[in-house]
Amino acid sequence: MLNIAIPTTRKNDEEIRISDNTLFNNRNVLKNQKEHIMKHLTFTAFITIAFLAATLQSCATSETVTGNPIDETLVAKIVDGQTTEQQIITWFGAPATTSELGDNVLYVYKYCKTSGSGLYTGYFGQTKSVEKCNELTVTFDKATGTVKAHNFQKAF
């Protein structure tokens, strides 16, 4: 058995004696307390992270615009059989798409707004997107270079 003498500042200069068993027991008590505290902190951190992951939500909204606005007053000026391809290009600019259909050429002008929103909760998410387009289609006769037919669809 190991005995340790610890000097004190007592008046009678007596020493406090601590046995090695007492030191060993005190060391084990401290070790057990430390392990208990670490387990508690780990469990608390896990619960906190799980709670935050399950309850944090984020929302996002966006709006995208493509194409150029289509002026309805200019659409009203289009006369089938009279309005020329050059007038259409001057009024509306370059078309979004062009196609050749036999003796005809088709111009398509589109002005679209796409709005989207999303809700994200933890690891799960849901998005929703809506697209609305104003569209002008103009069919030209290749031989005459004039408008054969046109159509305007307004969505917004």
C-alpha positions in Angstrom: 0.0 0.0 0.0 1.3 3.4 -1.0 0.9 6.3 1.5 1.3 9.8 0.4 1.9 12.6 2.9 0.6 16.0 2.0 2.0 18.8 4.1 -0.5 21.3 5.4 -0.4 24.7 7.0 -2.0 23.6 10.2 -0.6 24.8 13.4 0.5 21.4 14.6 2.1 20.4 11.3 0.2 17.2 11.1 0.1 15.5 7.7 -2.9 14.2 5.8 -2.4 10.7 4.7 -4.1 9.4 1.5 -3.9 5.8 0.7 -3.5 4.5 -2.9 -6.9 2.9 -2.7 -8.5 6.3 -2.1 -6.6 7.8 -5.0 -7.7 4.9 -7.3 -11.3 5.2 -6.2 -11.3 9.0 -6.7 -9.8 8.6 -10.2 -12.6 6.0 -11.1 -15.3 8.3 -9.9 -13.9 11.2 -12.0 -13.6 8.9 -15.0 -17.2 7.7 -14.6 -18.5 11.3 -14.2 -16.6 12.4 -17.4 -18.1 9.5 -19.4 -21.6 10.3 -18.1 -21.2 14.0 -19.1 -19.9 13.0 -22.6 -22.8 10.6 -23.2 -25.3 13.3 -22.1 -23.7 16.0 -24.4 -23.6 13.6 -27.4 -27.3 12.6 -26.9 -28.3 16.3 -26.5 -26.4 17.3 -29.6 -28.0 14.5 -31.6 -31.5 15.5 -30.5 -30.8 19.1 -31.3 -29.6 18.4 -34.8 -32.5 16.0 -35.5 -35.0 18.6 -34.3 -33.4 21.4 -36.5 -33.3 19.1 -39.5 -37.0 18.2 -39.1 -38.3 21.6 -38.4 -36.2 24.0 -40.5 -38.1 25.1 -43.6 -37.1 27.2 -46.5 -39.2 28.7 -49.2 -38.1 30.0 -52.6 -39.9 31.8 -55.3 -38.7 32.9 -58.7 -40.0 34.5 -61.8 -38.3 34.1 -65.2 -39.2 36.1 -68.3 -38.3 35.0 -71.8 -38.8 36.7 -75.1 -40.0 40.3 -75.8 -43.4 41.7 -75.0 -45.8 41.5 -78.0 -47.5 44.8 -78.6 -51.2 44.2 -79.1 -51.7 47.5 -80.9 -49.3 46.3 -83.6 -51.0 42.9 -83.7 -54.2 44.7 -84.5 -52.5 46.4 -87.5 -51.7 43.0 -89.2 -53.8 42.5 -92.3 -53.8 39.1 -93.9 -52.8 39.4 -97.6 -51.4 42.9 -97.2 -48.8 43.1 -94.3 -45.3 42.2 -95.5 -42.7 40.0 -93.8 -40.5 43.1 -93.5 -43.2 45.0 -91.6 -43.6 42.1 -89.2 -39.8 42.0 -88.5 -39.8 45.8 -88.1 -42.7 45.7 -85.6 -41.8 42.6 -83.6 -38.1 41.9 -84.2 -36.6 38.6 -85.0 -39.0 35.6 -84.3 -38.3 33.1 -81.5 -38.6 30.3 -84.1 -39.1 30.0 -87.9 -40.2 27.0 -89.9 -40.7 26.4 -93.6 -44.0 24.6 -94.4 -44.1 23.9 -98.2 -44.9 27.2 -99.9 -45.2 29.0 -96.5 -42.9 30.3 -93.8 -44.1 30.3 -90.1 -42.8 32.9 -87.6 -43.5 32.3 -83.9 -43.1 35.1 -81.3 -43.3 34.2 -77.6 -43.3 36.2 -74.5 -43.4 33.9 -71.4 -43.4 34.4 -67.7 -42.5 31.3 -65.6 -43.1 31.6 -61.9 -42.0 28.9 -59.5 -42.1 28.3 -55.8 -40.7 25.6 -53.6 -41.0 24.5 -50.0 -38.2 22.5 -48.5 -38.5 20.8 -45.1 -35.5 19.0 -43.9 -34.6 16.5 -46.6 -37.9 16.7 -48.4 -38.9 19.3 -51.0 -41.8 20.2 -53.3 -41.7 22.6 -56.2 -44.4 24.1 -58.4 -43.9 25.9 -61.6 -46.4 27.7 -63.9 -45.6 29.1 -67.3 -47.9 31.6 -69.1 -47.1 32.7 -72.7 -48.4 35.3 -75.0 -47.9 33.9 -78.5 -48.1 35.4 -82.0 -47.9 33.1 -85.0 -47.6 34.6 -88.5 -47.7 32.5 -91.7 -46.2 34.1 -94.8 -46.8 33.1 -98.4 -43.2 32.6 -99.8 -44.3 33.7 -103.3 -45.7 37.1 -102.3 -43.9 37.7 -99.0 -47.1 38.8 -97.3 -49.0 37.5 -94.3 -51.2 34.6 -95.2 -52.7 34.1 -91.7 -51.9 35.1 -88.1 -53.0 34.3 -84.6 -52.4 35.9 -81.3 -53.0 34.0 -78.0 -52.9 36.1 -74.8 -52.2 34.3 -71.5 -51.5 37.3 -69.3 
